[in-house]
């Protein structure tokens, strides 16, 4: 019994040393010096310990990537992808230009921008770096700088991990609950539980992105981050105010506009100083924007 | 003396385990090691940067040889071609089989059971199961979007033309 306790103590120390050590802890049972009678207890404790660590940790960039793919797959089941390759390339060039100036966390596989076939003005930021914008939103933009403002705002949501924040805490800690059933179940059925949790987390993010919108603080932070990206990239930062005002005038509520806070509050939040605007090359940018859209 | 020996034995084993962990912590210098890319289709970059030139793709499950590591990037050889993969390419890697490490043999992944997979959280395996249960979701279009790339030179020209940085 003392032997079992000493092995479990040793295992506990290994698990306690962090997530990186957690997966290797289960190799303890495979060591030649561990008696056969102890192995089952060590195995179960190791697996339970791994799950406890998983429940306590934050979502990883890799998990964020897979969640984002799931959210994007759901949106793409609703809106078809534009087959206009020149338009896709152009939007990606604008998007990558502003995303290169983003602060905060960078998606594990970089950003990807795509245009959807829909006349409704909308834009969506999926966790993990996929940013979708409808043709309706492109048409609502007067020029490239306003398009850059929309994309920069969405990049801000990804960089601030706003989508991930919408996953309910209860759902994420469900992983801890499965740890409690580990010993009773031995090794059965847990992958199915995680798949159900995965589906639930996608649903949480999807509802926030499509239906409910982000919090007031998240929208204002994304606006500020977007303005910083515009400034950093050399776009006119006043384009953020311009597209918000234009969308508000049209009475829309989708994508960048959201449902709250009010546009007046958001304009007050960013307070772009006109003198800081770099407008010298704006006509050239507007010209190529119109050329791509008129094709 | 015997009592002292009994007290210290578990700690000796702990030291052995820690030694093995330190050996397994990363690729050793000068020794090529083989891992599996398991996180879906990967792009092979000419330089350790997402804005670098894309040399080609590495299909899911392909084995690549690690040449060196630089920050979050690994220089690899795949089918005779050298390039760079981000660390996330190996994010879903399974447990490493340590047998043979001390003999200088190639280190390979070992297959893990369902519980271990579940313990890793949201992985390619979880996505695969979810996709199978939800065939109406357009993962095919997501894969297509991930193939949208902008050549670094073309992006630079685009910025220059628009007076951007």
Interface residues (C-beta under 8 A of the other chain):
Chain A: X6 X7 X9 X10 X13 X14 X21 X23 X24 X26 X27 X28 X31 X33 X34 X47 X50 X51 X54 X59 X60 X61 X62 X63 X65 X66 X67 X69 X70 X72 X73 X74 X76 X77 X81 X88 X89 X92 X93 X96 X97 X100 X101 X108 X109 X110 X112 X113 X114 X130 X144 X175 X178 X182 X187 X188 X189 X190 X191 X192 X193 X194 X195 X198 X199 X201 X202 X232 X233 X234 X235 X278 X280 X281 X284 X285 X288
Chain B: X10 X11 X13 X14 X16 X17 X20 X21 X24 X39 X50 X51 X86 X88 X91 X92 X95 X98 X113 X114 X115 X116 X117 X118 X119 X120 X121 X122 X123 X124 X125 X126 X127 X129 X130 X131 X133 X134 X136 X137 X138 X139 X141 X142 X144 X145 X146 X148 X149 X150 X154 X155 X158 X159 X161 X162 X163 X164 X165
